[in-house]
Amino acid sequence: MILQSCSPQPTSTPANCFSDSFLVLHLKKNFKSCYFYNFKKRPKILKHEMHSLYCPKSLSSNFKIQALETDAGKLDDTTTKLEYDDLIWPSPSDEIPFWKREFPSWDIKTVGPVDIPKDSDPMHIVHVTAEMAPIAKVGGLGDVVTGLARACLMRGHKVDVFLPFYECINKLHIKELALTSTYNSYYDGSWIPTNVYRGVVLGIPVIFIEPSNHFFKGQSVYGGAYDELEAYLFFSRACLEWLQVSSTQPDIIHVHEWQTGGLPLLYWDMYHYLSLKKPRIVLTIHNMEHYGECRAEQLSKCGLDGSIYATEEKRLSLLKGGIVYSNAVVTVSPTYLKETLCSGWLAGTLIRHRDKYFGILNGIDTAIWNPATDAFLPAKFDANNVEGKKICKLFVQRGLGLAPEGLPGDPDKVPLVVCITRLVAQKGLHLITNAIRYVEALCVSSPGNEHWANEILTENSQPPSTAPDARVGREFEGLAQLHNQGSSLRILLTYSEELSHMLYAAADIVLVPSIYEPCGLAQMIGMRYGAVPVVRKTGGLADTVFDMDDKSQPEMANGFVFEGIDEGSLNWALDQPNEWMGIVKKVMQMDNSWNNTAGKYIDIYSSVRARDQ
Ligand code: ADP
């Protein structure tokens, strides 16, 4: 079993500061006799043939393959005939960890289903967001903005994304980056000179806002040495100001989370009285945990009279303002919508605005998350040819010191459980630590298997874990020290997009034991990469994963679902038997793409847009 973590660490306590980690549960037990998965009840699934690991198909040699600019989903033979032996296999003692090797540049702008019909009534949609994958991604918000924007572009709409020009953005990922203008935007009694850059990210036009003050400086997206709430209020107004000075009137301004929840107020109470008439506002709530609570004087600093908005509750929240002032409000799954109407400080507000509140399940961008073309994988695969997945698994096992050298076939018989998550309570940390204890106990109580005698310490060159809760960070650092020296678990406290792709590809099981989960992308990405999900029944997890033992809807069954928040129910889910390869192929074929759900957003955009402007 394995676990990994460490990520950009906020120095203050912004509402949405994240620390991420991978939990890779790696059971160095034979499928055949593994009590943990109880596979002996279904011998059919044991057919992991060792020689298949050496099948030369679907290999990339030392990552020299360029991402395919073709329709995703099918392996291209010309890229898969490289020799297995050409792979440079990683080892834990490598000076450069395998996920930090050089990868081919990844230009997927033309990748995507080619047969997507264009919508008949194209709109101009502008996203105003704090995150965008891959250049400023902290969690699912970044993935969603990029995926939805690309889906709408492919359907024939004009899309722009407004993003703060964070100092930490890796500019190498931005094409055609250029300073296009400088204008002034208001903050706290002054007009701040602000640069506007334009660039293209994965085919999406992006407008970067760079104020000349200290906002958005620092080494991470969140947690810089500035007042985050004031910075995002400034950003929200700066976007509207830019639309005004450039005479741009999009049909839809789509804001996300509390960070840009102030924009609808600024629009309806200020800019709509000035020159912006046409735009209508859509807000997506990705997570209700953070409200963007603010003081009246903070609101006043962006030019509004804060005292007017401090209502009888005397509790100001940018998210609440966004809900009240937006033309439509969306949250990211139907089940989470119901949950938010029943609990939480803003439930009453949402109930009052129920008629404009919708639940739309997120999708994943199947061009970015595509095991058949993924530039980060040592071998490609798809639902019709899963040989490459075995290579990916062996590659990760060796790189992390989990595979006994000289026994290349055996590691494939060891189930690999991966958990890729932020280290926050929402993600079910006590269930994750339970899973660690559970696996360790199994290994200790079932000695005698020579394949789990290897002990390799995975070195982590990243700074130590910096979970938002320092106590949690320390706990996981302690667990990493304790378990990373063993043969069955790795705890990697780091943020790495490349490693996340490799781990999804390597995993047999992706574990998502969240206490609550608005939508969750890890289970969808995992399925796309042939990892069977084990999830807690909550929010979007309940909308996307259906239990194999639920006989009422066998056609939907695609994973394991447990309901309690106690360790016993997770153990129960992990103990379930199954016909493995059948499920792997089934989950890979499920369509969780934006093709399915972008249309629902388009319908909402269409229903609120102003047609007479
Ligand atoms: P949340 O937005 O609450 O973090 P989601 O499941 O919606 O959860 O999205 C999480 C996204 O962040 C996924 O794309 C996941 O792969 C990614 N992620 C989480 N932890 C890490 C990490 N340590 N390194 C790289 N990517 C991570």
Residues whose N, C-alpha, C, O or C-beta is under 5 A from the ligand:
A	BS01	ADP	D20 S21 F22 V138 G139 G140 L141 D143 I420 T421 R422 T494 Y495 S496 E497 S500 G520 L521 A522
